[in-house]
Amino acid sequence: MKRTLVGAALVAAMIFSCVGGTVGGAILGGVAGYAVSQQPRAALPGSASSQVSPVTQQLRVEANSAVIDAVQKAKPAVVTVVNTLATRSVAGSAQASGSGVIIDERGYIITNNHVVEGARSLEVIFHDGKQSSAQLIGVDEFSDLAVIKVDGSMPAVAPLGDSTALQPGETVIAIGSPLGDFKGTVTVGVVSAINRDVELSPGYVMEGLIQTDAAINHGNSGGPLLNLQGQVVGINTLVVRGSGASSFGTGDVAEGLGFAVPSDTVKNVSQQIIDKGKVARPYLGIRYQMTPLADNSDQWGAQVMSVEAGEAAERAGLQEGDVILALDGERLSENTPLVNLLMHYQPGDSVQVTVQRSARELTLTVTLGTRPEAQ
């Protein structure tokens, strides 16, 4: 199901990956070790070759692949999510599909909000082909995450890993159901970057995303991005294709630009949805940009671009141009952006915000508001 985006350029550039599109991608071979043994073939007694024996090599290859091991661990927990729409889509289809991953033995499954959006009913297809109806527990539009639940025993549970430990260049694996037909498809790539922000429409920015070049096609939405331990480090959510129809035309066409919601966000959001049925997001009321500080490349801050009138930040005295360095003494970093730190709090909490203003640091007390619903 394709999310409606604001602006023609955004429609061309940002493509959610649950329905339609072109199947592609290849499984890369890396992380494999090979053992080769050589054995001479014995010569027949009395033959000429018994005096001068050419050696015929018999090769034995053993592959110990971390990718294969990780896939074998996680694949039974990956499902296809079929959404029977309450109303027909623009394309006239009554169904759409994406992927999901079982995160709890009680039957809780993480997928994308845009996979389940507009559903009249939901169904899950397990890796062995068995089917089960599913109940929608709750969604979070800002992170594009949803939790659904099925009854019965689960074939497997995929553990959530630590997304803050990811490094650019690290091998990652995507599993999903491209086009809804090619179930259990495995693609491999690397972490291209961390903490990416993607603006999908004015005022709607998905923050702190993992960028990967592992092939993510329509139908992969909601499926897991794995590390080599078979842990879920992200939930695949969108791709950027570019604004042109051809790499030889007038517009740029991008390949290998996929994005996943990090597992730390998944853990926080899914727990709130399971416990309360919804996510209460704390709100500062600012527009900001994560940026490294000029005097310390290891230290990051959130530069305030604008402050909303009447919201928490303005009431506490934050100003445009301030750089937020820490919340309650916990410093921001490339792996710990402001959006992640805020999720440690609830609306109404009072937080000590360390701010750099011009050449000095100051601490402001902010009482967090509640983030409005996504438009």
VOGU-3710 file (C-alpha; in Angstrom, 3 decimals, decimal comma):
1> mkrtlvgaal> 0,000/0,000/0,000  1,504/3,310/-0,985  1,433/6,226/1,460  0,062/9,444/-0,028  2,828/12,014/-0,038  2,630/15,768/-0,356  4,284/17,214/-3,445  5,056/15,701/-6,831  8,773/15,612/-6,193  8,263/13,646/-2,985
11> vaamifscvg> 5,948/11,225/-4,719  8,673/10,581/-7,300  11,487/10,372/-4,794  10,125/8,531/-1,745  8,595/5,118/-2,437  7,305/2,986/0,413  8,204/-0,576/-0,328  5,097/-2,660/0,360  3,253/-2,893/-2,986  4,147/-2,910/-6,704
21> gtvggailgg> 7,516/-2,109/-8,265  10,333/-4,072/-9,799  11,913/-7,140/-8,258  15,670/-6,891/-8,011  18,682/-7,398/-5,832  21,195/-10,139/-5,373  22,547/-12,046/-2,435  26,170/-11,147/-1,918  28,599/-13,841/-0,941  30,830/-12,194/1,749
31> vagyavsqqp> 31,806/-13,379/5,192  32,536/-16,919/3,996  35,614/-18,961/4,821  36,881/-21,805/2,674  39,022/-24,825/3,566  40,759/-26,617/0,666  42,505/-29,967/1,010  44,735/-31,615/-1,578  45,002/-35,388/-1,865  47,300/-37,193/-4,386
41> raalpgsass> 45,712/-40,052/-6,312  47,655/-43,305/-5,829  49,438/-44,734/-8,926  48,928/-48,332/-10,068  51,783/-50,659/-9,036  54,293/-51,266/-11,794  52,997/-48,522/-14,022  55,111/-45,731/-15,385  53,195/-43,329/-13,300  54,377/-45,140/-10,177
51> qvspvtqqlr> 57,804/-43,687/-10,862  56,723/-40,163/-11,814  53,257/-39,559/-10,460  51,358/-36,479/-11,517  49,291/-35,211/-8,605  45,588/-34,970/-9,216  44,054/-32,480/-6,780  40,875/-33,418/-5,033  39,276/-30,271/-3,676  36,962/-30,166/-0,680
61> veansavida> 35,251/-26,846/0,037  33,620/-26,001/3,332  31,636/-22,761/3,650  31,035/-21,306/7,082  28,956/-18,236/6,363  27,740/-15,869/9,038  25,095/-14,666/6,585  23,705/-18,179/6,148  23,669/-18,752/9,912  21,890/-15,446/10,563
71> vqkakpavvt> 19,252/-16,161/7,905  18,604/-19,654/9,266  18,027/-18,212/12,738  15,696/-15,398/11,731  13,868/-16,597/8,618  11,231/-18,725/10,431  10,157/-15,567/12,303  9,559/-13,549/9,103  5,988/-13,432/7,810  3,978/-11,998/4,937
81> vvntlatrsv> 1,239/-9,581/6,010  -1,829/-9,457/3,750  -4,075/-6,403/4,105  -7,627/-6,671/2,783  -8,530/-3,033/2,284  -11,701/-1,455/3,549  -11,904/0,428/0,247  -10,255/-0,286/-3,060  -6,950/1,457/-3,732  -6,330/3,881/-6,592
91> agsaqasgsg> -5,033/0,942/-8,625  -8,285/-0,913/-8,008  -6,756/-3,644/-5,859  -8,676/-4,880/-2,828  -5,530/-6,265/-1,198  -2,001/-5,164/-0,450  0,844/-6,977/1,225  4,065/-6,388/3,072  6,285/-8,198/5,533  6,575/-8,524/9,287
101> viidergyii> 8,641/-10,213/11,954  7,589/-12,065/15,111  9,137/-10,371/18,167  7,265/-12,114/20,997  6,249/-15,718/21,658  2,756/-14,460/22,536  2,247/-13,729/18,832  3,130/-10,038/18,564  4,446/-9,067/15,135  6,109/-5,818/14,070
111> tnnhvvegar> 5,369/-4,396/10,634  4,945/-0,953/9,049  1,997/1,332/9,631  1,631/1,812/5,869  1,349/-1,971/5,425  -1,752/-2,169/7,649  -3,192/1,253/6,838  -6,848/1,203/5,743  -7,306/-2,467/6,615  -10,691/-4,168/6,825
121> slevifhdgk> -8,951/-7,384/7,866  -5,387/-8,671/8,219  -3,870/-12,077/7,578  -0,405/-13,473/8,216  1,318/-16,124/6,097  4,099/-17,934/7,940  7,339/-19,140/6,355  5,917/-22,671/5,943  2,802/-21,424/4,134  0,389/-21,672/7,045
131> qssaqligvd> -2,055/-18,783/7,379  -3,653/-17,043/10,330  -5,915/-14,045/10,838  -4,289/-11,145/12,684  -5,524/-8,417/15,024  -4,255/-4,843/14,800  -2,980/-3,816/18,256  -1,839/-0,269/17,464  0,211/1,987/15,194  2,656/4,872/15,392
141> efsdlavikv> 2,491/7,030/12,275  5,625/9,012/13,089  7,880/5,950/13,086  5,738/4,107/10,488  5,466/1,138/12,841  2,542/-1,106/13,736  2,009/-4,103/16,000  -0,340/-6,925/15,021  -1,060/-10,165/16,876  -1,841/-13,744/15,913
151> dgsmpavapl> -2,983/-16,602/18,143  -1,358/-19,982/18,603  2,224/-21,176/18,939  4,925/-19,263/17,082  7,453/-20,996/14,782  10,229/-18,663/15,972  10,914/-15,294/17,591  13,530/-12,884/16,240  15,395/-11,017/18,995  15,829/-7,246/18,791
161> gdstalqpge> 19,474/-6,177/18,628  21,239/-2,942/19,573  20,982/-0,502/16,673  23,202/2,041/18,445  26,136/-0,355/17,943  25,823/-0,298/14,134  28,721/1,121/12,117  28,828/2,249/8,469  30,210/-0,599/6,378  28,774/-3,311/8,637
171> tviaigsplg> 27,116/-6,216/6,823  23,321/-6,355/7,148  20,646/-8,676/5,757  17,085/-7,924/4,639  14,381/-10,604/4,534  10,900/-10,057/3,151  8,298/-10,810/0,515  8,919/-8,654/-2,580  5,688/-8,129/-4,540  3,995/-10,398/-2,006
181> dfkgtvtvgv> 4,906/-13,461/-4,087  8,609/-14,080/-3,464  8,358/-14,981/0,207  11,506/-15,307/2,275  13,692/-13,380/-0,179  17,130/-12,618/1,264  19,249/-9,644/0,190  22,571/-8,550/1,667  24,343/-5,219/1,827  25,997/-2,876/4,278
191> vsainrdvel> 25,009/-0,077/6,588  25,536/2,919/4,316  24,935/5,526/7,027  23,195/5,974/10,357  20,941/8,664/11,804  19,461/9,746/8,471  16,432/12,061/8,333  14,021/11,751/5,388  11,332/14,381/4,825  8,254/12,721/3,372
201> spgyvmegli> 6,037/15,798/3,355  6,262/19,301/4,822  6,493/18,925/8,591  6,692/15,110/8,464  10,267/13,943/8,863  11,260/10,370/9,706  14,264/10,732/11,960  17,269/8,635/12,933  16,904/6,075/10,137  19,438/3,436/9,098
211> qtdaainhgn> 20,482/3,774/5,458  21,410/0,546/3,663  22,169/-0,654/0,154  20,646/-4,105/0,810  17,991/-4,393/-1,889  14,579/-3,416/-0,499  11,713/-3,837/-2,933  7,967/-3,359/-2,712  6,739/-6,012/-0,322  9,819/-5,819/1,931
221> sggpllnlqg> 8,115/-3,144/4,047  7,875/-4,244/7,664  10,466/-6,989/7,245  13,607/-7,151/9,367  17,064/-5,777/8,754  19,434/-8,186/10,510  22,993/-8,100/11,772  25,279/-11,120/11,426  24,082/-12,481/14,772  20,576/-12,850/13,330
231> qvvgintlvv> 19,256/-10,019/15,507  16,759/-7,458/14,216  18,551/-4,099/14,071  15,924/-2,350/11,954  12,529/-2,582/10,255  12,689/-1,844/6,529  10,341/0,996/5,696  11,127/2,973/2,535  13,372/3,453/-0,475  14,428/6,493/-2,473
241> rgsgassfgt> 14,399/5,908/-6,221  15,033/9,445/-7,467  13,038/11,842/-9,615  13,892/10,643/-13,097  12,797/7,680/-15,193  16,258/6,800/-16,466  19,840/7,236/-15,377  20,535/8,550/-18,864  17,674/11,053/-18,775  17,350/14,468/-17,246
251> gdvaeglgfa> 16,485/13,305/-13,723  18,688/11,521/-11,216  17,848/7,910/-10,464  19,078/6,399/-7,227  19,719/2,723/-6,533  20,587/1,141/-3,218  19,014/3,845/-1,064  16,935/1,928/1,447  15,992/3,028/4,950  15,052/1,139/8,103
261> vpsdtvknvs> 13,663/2,200/11,484  16,358/1,364/14,083  15,626/-1,412/16,556  15,967/0,875/19,590  13,006/2,865/18,268  11,187/-0,369/17,413  11,678/-1,656/20,965  10,358/1,519/22,580  7,392/1,959/20,225  6,329/-1,697/20,216
271> qqiidkgkva> 6,426/-1,917/24,008  4,184/1,130/24,352  1,748/-0,224/21,769  1,624/-3,654/23,439  1,189/-2,135/26,918  -1,141/0,784/26,103  -2,325/0,337/22,512  -0,748/3,614/21,420  2,415/5,716/21,612  2,482/8,924/23,638
281> rpylgiryqm> 5,293/10,940/22,115  6,845/13,773/24,125  7,127/17,067/22,251  9,512/19,998/22,472  7,919/22,089/19,736  11,030/22,815/17,669  12,432/22,141/14,233  16,039/21,063/14,494  18,947/19,478/12,665  21,428/17,001/14,120
291> tpladnsdqw> 24,948/18,242/13,454  28,510/17,535/14,655  29,996/20,312/16,752  32,827/22,213/15,112  35,160/21,929/18,114  34,654/18,211/18,709  33,886/15,772/15,879  32,766/13,121/18,399  30,185/15,434/19,979  26,866/16,061/18,254
301> gaqvmsveag> 24,084/18,488/18,963  20,589/19,364/17,771  20,651/22,834/16,259  17,327/24,588/16,740  16,076/25,908/13,392  12,765/27,313/14,671  10,652/27,366/17,835  6,870/26,926/17,797  4,864/29,566/19,607  3,254/28,389/22,818
311> eaaeraglqe> 4,970/24,996/22,904  7,272/23,509/25,552  10,541/24,841/24,141  9,341/28,436/23,898  7,903/28,354/27,403  11,282/27,145/28,714  13,212/29,866/26,868  14,824/27,920/24,002  15,724/30,132/21,067  16,413/29,718/17,371
321> gdvilaldge> 20,139/29,044/16,936  20,535/27,212/20,243  22,252/23,824/20,073  20,830/21,153/22,388  23,706/19,086/23,819  22,097/16,827/26,437  18,893/15,812/28,212  19,262/15,251/31,970  23,014/15,038/31,453  22,868/12,349/28,729
331> rlsentplvn> 24,760/13,655/25,723  23,523/13,500/22,161  25,696/11,646/19,656  25,599/10,401/16,091  24,156/7,122/17,371  21,903/8,779/19,962  19,966/11,567/18,252  17,497/13,832/20,023  14,465/11,862/18,812  15,771/8,713/20,532
341> llmhyqpgds> 16,548/10,468/23,823  13,112/12,079/23,908  11,499/8,644/23,721  12,901/7,936/27,205  10,363/10,425/28,581  6,605/10,870/28,772  4,536/13,977/28,027  4,448/16,102/31,186  7,934/15,099/32,346  10,325/17,863/33,352
351> vqvtvqrsar> 13,718/17,584/31,666  16,979/19,469/32,210  18,088/20,527/28,724  21,741/21,507/28,275  22,035/24,150/25,560  24,942/25,858/23,840  24,090/29,469/23,122  26,821/31,465/21,416  29,967/30,699/23,435  28,330/29,554/26,663
361> eltltvtlgt> 26,402/26,576/27,990  23,226/26,905/30,005  20,628/24,546/31,429  16,907/25,063/30,907  14,051/23,158/32,539  11,513/22,003/29,937  8,131/20,446/30,702  7,461/18,224/27,694  4,239/18,495/25,749  2,430/15,864/23,656
371> rpeaq> 3,246/15,571/19,987  0,244/16,253/17,737  -1,024/13,509/15,455  0,670/13,200/12,059  -1,137/15,003/9,260
//
